[in-house]
């Protein structure tokens, strides 16, 4: 295998297309999933695990909660800290 060449512009496109709806880097992206600032310090093995099996280690703050209302509607949401 040959090593891939890092390209920050291509990485930004991938982030915008696949990640930014939920994740945030700096001031770009959503607040549904953990911020990705500093994700590189986790190491290659942990980073691959997080990408390939994202549900393996979900922080409590990002687990969805479901409730059923008195009129039998089910609502699923994240409890955001403000």
N, C-alpha and C positions, 0 to 999 in steps of 0.2 A: 504494500500500500504506500502511496505517496501522501505526504502531508498536504492538507488543504491550505491554501493561502488565505489569511484573514482579510476580510474586506468589510470595513465598517458600514459603508453605504449599502451593500447587499444585506448585511445584518439588520440594518434599520428597516429595510423593505420587508424582510421576513417578520420582524417584530410587529410592524404596522399591520401586516396582513393576518398574522396568526395569533398574536399575543396581546396586542394593545387593547383589545376590547375588555379584557379582564385584568391584565397586569400593567404595572406602571414602572417606567424608568424615568427618573427625574420628574419633569412636569408633564410627560407624555403618557397617556394610557388611562385605564380604568382603575377602580378601587374594589373590584370584586374578588381578586386573588392577591397573593402577596406581591410586594414590590420586588423588582428584580435588580435594583441597585446593589452592586457588590456580589452578585451571584457567582462570579468567577472564583471567589475565595473558597468555595465549597469543594473544589477539586473535580477532576474529570469524571470519576466514578459516580459521585453523588449527583453531579449535574446530569449525566446520562440517565441515572435512575429517575430523577425528577422529571425529565422530558419524556422518557419512555413509559414510566409507570407513575403518573402524577398523583394518583389517588392513594399511593402507598403510605405517604407521610403527610397527611393534611393537618395543618395546624388547627387547633380548636376554634380560633377566630374566623376561620374560613369554611366551617362546616355549615351546611344549610340546615335550617330549622323548618319543620312543617307543623302547622296548626290547623285544626278543623274548627270552623266558626259554628256558632249556634244554628246557623241556617245551612249547615252541612257543606259549606265551601271549604276546600283545602287550599291554604296559602303556604307557599314555600319561599323563604327569604333568608338572607344573611343578616345577622345582628351586627350592625356596625357600631363601633365605639366612636363617640364624638368628642 
